[in-house]
Amino acid sequence: MAAFSSTSNPTITVGGSSIPVENGMGKYTVTASGVGEKKWGGVLRVKDPATNEDKDYPFEATYITAPPASIVSADKMNVLYIGVPNPMSISVPGIPDNNVTVSIGGSGVSLAKNGNSKYTATATAQGKVTFNVSAKMDGKSVSMGSVEYRVKRIPDPVASVMNNKGGNISKGQISAAPSVNAILENFDFDAKFRVTKFEMLVVKKGKDPILCKPSGGNTFTAEMKSAISGAGPGSRVIIEGINAQGPDGTTRSLPSLTSVS
């Protein structure tokens, strides 16, 4: 909205359409669409009282359209995990995305931009980092605040045979199982653990225990399969020394599993 001194109302044209002028003031109304910086302009025509001729004054202006914004955060849930891509959304309401800058205070975390307000954080070391957000306003960089994140390792998985993750496993299940697997429970990221080694002890009733050689991966060896097959009633098959490697490169020791026949 702008006011002009003149003996008569000026004419203001925006986008080929005239806008109403009253007492030297024109009011332009537009329905916002899209998010970000928008440009508009037109021509203001004023009669020169000295010559009684019309003079045109082209003009341009900008405005910013922002989405309805609300901020909801759980103060104890600002967590990044090592070894998995951590998706993040970072924006400043009312500021175009290309005018928003993010810097990281601390080490072990890098940030890659994927699109409008979308980022992926990659973490390599436990600790704390701070995301500092600034915005370019009137040609100057203005701080918009900081948020602290904790960097944690992925939780330990649990060992599983034929989807049995605990308690006693039947001999039928362990006989049919091709492998020992590691399952990550109640974790929202797509993180996979791979069993790299396990040992097996077969305890037969009234006989000396049989300790099989460790596996070189997650599958049962021929020796282990033979020992399981020969386990009669009252025998126990104990899978122990289970190691699993995660996407963060760490090796985890998992609790044992037991089968009772």
HELIX and SHEET records of a PDB file:
HELIX    1   1 ASP A   97  ASN A   99  5                                   3    
HELIX    2   2 LYS A  171  ALA A  176  1                                   6    
HELIX    3   3 ALA A  222  SER A  229  1                                   8    
SHEET    1   A 3 ALA A   2  ALA A   3  0                                        
SHEET    2   A 3 MET A  25  GLY A  26 -1                                        
SHEET    3   A 3 VAL A  21  GLU A  22 -1                                        
SHEET    1   B 4 SER A  17  ILE A  19  0                                        
SHEET    2   B 4 THR A  11  VAL A  14 -1                                        
SHEET    3   B 4 GLY A  36  ASP A  48 -1                                        
SHEET    4   B 4 GLU A  53  THR A  65 -1                                        
SHEET    1   C 4 VAL A  79  TYR A  81  0                                        
SHEET    2   C 4 LYS A 140  LYS A 152  1                                        
SHEET    3   C 4 GLY A 127  MET A 137 -1                                        
SHEET    4   C 4 VAL A 100  GLY A 105 -1                                        
SHEET    1   D 3 ASN A  86  SER A  89  0                                        
SHEET    2   D 3 LYS A 118  ALA A 123 -1                                        
SHEET    3   D 3 VAL A 109  GLY A 115 -1                                        
SHEET    1   E 2 VAL A 158  SER A 160  0                                        
SHEET    2   E 2 ASN A 181  ILE A 183 -1                                        
SHEET    1   F 5 ASN A 168  ILE A 169  0                                        
SHEET    2   F 5 LEU A 257  VAL A 260  1                                        
SHEET    3   F 5 ARG A 236  GLN A 245 -1                                        
SHEET    4   F 5 ARG A 194  VAL A 203 -1                                        
SHEET    5   F 5 ILE A 210  LEU A 211 -1                                        
SHEET    1   G 4 ASN A 168  ILE A 169  0                                        
SHEET    2   G 4 LEU A 257  VAL A 260  1                                        
SHEET    3   G 4 ARG A 236  GLN A 245 -1                                        
SHEET    4   G 4 THR A 251  LEU A 254 -1                                        
END                                                                             
